[in-house]
């Protein structure tokens, strides 16, 4: 759900807020408070104001701590985060029990996740300090593979998935890897559309073994 930043020309705090949002790779629409009578009525003396779906997230001085409370913050996660990553994965994949064949995520234990994080690493997204999303990954010679992207269903629409993917893309770039890749089940067109909005494209379709039916789609984006 896109963010909106209500600003005013010549407002130093507004310029600072825009710079901070861009530094965090946050997508937002800048709205001039003086260009619209309703915006002026609501926010004239409050700019800058950061909104999501019409709800005020932050207003006045928008600094780093304020954005930490309003936007997802992503950090690398190792085996110490296994409990939270497992919990989030189970929450996110619980609605996919109808997939054929079923997702292996649903049968994972906390120890499986801990081992996975120890071997390949992952990331944890927090919103106002609370864990709300996670991913796992593996590194190949020319690509970072992202796996098990999981967002708490109660936090959908808050840019958590996007923040996780942008974090992975920055990590890949820092490691000199030219691509980020991931797999999406063909049965989940909404997931495919989400990644396409982030700039990913379908590289190839993988059939179900012994069949011509498409099982999953390999998607990719460039980090360069």
C-alpha positions in Angstrom: 0.0 0.0 0.0 1.8 3.2 -1.2 2.9 5.8 1.3 2.1 9.5 0.8 4.2 12.3 2.1 2.5 15.7 2.5 5.0 18.4 1.9 5.4 22.1 1.2 7.8 23.8 -1.1 10.7 25.4 0.8 10.1 23.3 3.9 13.4 22.1 5.3 11.8 19.3 7.4 9.9 18.1 4.3 13.1 17.9 2.3 14.8 16.0 5.1 11.8 13.6 5.3 12.0 12.9 1.6 15.7 12.2 1.8 15.3 9.8 4.7 12.5 7.9 2.8 14.6 7.6 -0.3 17.6 6.4 1.7 15.4 3.6 3.0 14.2 2.8 -0.6 10.6 3.5 0.5 8.1 4.1 -2.3 6.0 7.2 -1.7 4.0 9.8 -3.5 4.9 13.4 -2.5 1.8 15.7 -2.2 2.0 19.5 -2.1 -0.2 20.6 0.8 -0.7 24.0 -0.9 -2.0 22.4 -4.2 -5.2 20.9 -2.7 -7.8 22.6 -0.5 -8.6 19.4 1.4 -4.9 18.7 2.1 -4.4 22.2 3.2 -7.4 22.0 5.6 -6.2 18.8 7.1 -2.4 19.2 7.2 -1.5 22.9 6.7 0.5 23.4 9.9 1.5 19.8 10.4 3.8 19.1 7.4 5.6 17.0 6.7 3.0 14.3 7.3 3.6 10.6 6.3 0.4 8.7 5.5 -0.6 5.2 4.6 -4.1 4.7 3.2 -5.1 8.0 4.8 -3.8 7.2 8.2 -1.1 9.4 9.7 2.0 7.5 10.5 4.3 10.4 11.4 4.1 14.1 11.3 6.3 17.1 12.1 9.9 16.1 12.5 10.3 12.8 10.6 13.6 11.3 11.7 15.2 7.9 11.8 13.6 6.7 15.1 10.1 7.8 13.9 10.6 5.9 10.6 11.7 2.8 12.6 8.3 2.8 14.3 6.4 3.5 11.0 8.2 1.4 8.4 9.6 -2.2 8.3 13.3 -2.4 9.3 15.2 -5.4 8.0 18.3 -7.0 9.4 20.3 -10.2 8.8 19.1 -13.2 10.8 21.1 -16.2 11.9 20.3 -19.3 13.9 19.5 -17.2 17.0 16.3 -16.0 15.1 15.0 -19.5 14.4 12.0 -19.3 16.7 10.7 -16.1 15.2 11.5 -17.1 11.6 9.7 -20.4 12.1 6.7 -18.8 13.7 6.4 -16.3 10.9 6.9 -18.9 8.2 4.1 -21.1 9.7 1.8 -18.1 9.9 2.4 -17.0 6.3 2.2 -20.5 4.7 -0.8 -21.7 6.8 -3.1 -20.5 4.0 -1.3 -22.5 1.4 -2.3 -25.9 2.6 -4.3 -26.5 -0.6 -1.2 -26.4 -2.8 -0.4 -29.6 -4.8 2.1 -30.9 -3.8 2.0 -29.2 -0.4 4.7 -26.7 0.6 7.6 -28.2 2.5 7.5 -25.1 4.7 4.5 -26.4 6.6 6.3 -29.5 7.8 9.4 -27.7 9.0 10.4 -27.7 12.7 12.2 -25.0 14.5 15.4 -27.1 14.4 15.0 -27.3 10.6 14.8 -23.5 10.4 17.8 -23.1 12.8 19.9 -25.4 10.6 18.8 -23.6 7.5 19.7 -20.2 8.9 23.1 -21.5 10.2 24.0 -22.8 6.7 22.7 -20.1 4.5 21.4 -17.1 6.5 18.3 -15.1 6.3 16.6 -11.8 7.3 14.0 -10.6 9.8 11.8 -7.6 9.3 10.6 -5.7 12.4 7.9 -3.0 12.6 8.1 -0.9 15.7 10.4 -3.6 17.2 8.0 -6.5 16.6 9.0 -9.3 14.1 6.6 -9.2 11.1 8.4 -10.9 8.2 11.3 -13.1 7.3 13.1 -14.7 4.4 15.8 -17.3 3.9 18.4 -17.5 1.1 21.2 -19.3 -0.5 24.2 -18.0 -2.4 25.1 -19.4 -5.9 28.0 -18.3 -8.1 26.0 -15.6 -9.9 22.9 -15.1 -7.9 21.4 -14.8 -4.5 18.4 -17.1 -4.2 15.6 -15.9 -1.9 13.4 -18.6 -0.3 10.6 -18.8 2.2 9.5 -15.2 2.1 7.0 -14.9 5.0 4.9 -12.0 6.2 2.6 -12.1 9.1 -0.9 -12.1 7.5 -1.9 -9.5 10.1 0.7 -7.1 8.7 -0.1 -7.5 5.0 -0.2 -4.2 3.0 2.5 -2.6 5.2 5.3 -3.0 2.6 7.0 -5.7 4.7 7.5 -8.1 1.7 8.9 -5.3 -0.4 11.3 -4.2 2.3 12.6 -7.8 2.6 13.2 -8.1 -1.1 14.9 -4.7 -1.4 17.2 -5.8 1.5 18.1 -9.0 -0.4 18.8 -7.0 -3.6 21.2 -4.7 -1.7 22.9 -7.7 -0.1 23.4 -9.4 -3.5 24.8 -6.2 -4.9 27.2 -5.8 -2.0 28.4 -9.4 -2.6 29.0 -8.7 -6.2 26.2 -11.0 -7.3 24.5 -9.7 -10.5 21.0 -11.3 -9.9 18.4 -12.1 -7.3 16.3 -15.2 -8.1 13.3 -16.8 -6.5 10.7 -19.4 -7.2 6.9 -18.8 -7.3 4.3 -21.6 -7.5 2.3 -21.4 -10.7 -0.8 -21.9 -8.5 -0.2 -18.5 -6.9 -0.6 -15.8 -9.5 -1.0 -13.1 -6.9 2.5 -13.8 -5.7 3.9 -13.6 -9.2 2.1 -10.3 -9.7 3.7 -9.0 -6.5 7.2 -9.8 -7.7 6.5 -8.4 -11.1 5.6 -5.1 -9.5 9.0 -5.1 -7.8 10.7 -5.5 -11.2 11.1 -9.3 -11.4 10.5 -11.2 -14.6 9.9 -14.9 -15.3 13.1 -16.5 -16.5 11.8 -20.0 -17.0 8.9 -22.3 -16.1 9.7 -25.5 -14.4 7.3 -28.4 -15.1 6.1 -30.9 -12.5 8.3 -34.0 -12.8 6.9 -36.4 -15.4 4.4 -33.9 -16.6 4.1 -30.9 -19.0 2.1 -29.0 -16.3 4.0 -25.9 -15.0 4.8 -26.4 -11.3 6.8 -23.3 -10.5 8.2 -20.2 -12.1 11.8 -19.0 -11.7 11.9 -15.2 -11.5 14.9 -12.9 -11.6 15.9 -9.3 -11.3 19.3 -7.6 -11.9 21.2 -5.9 -9.1 23.1 -3.7 -11.6 
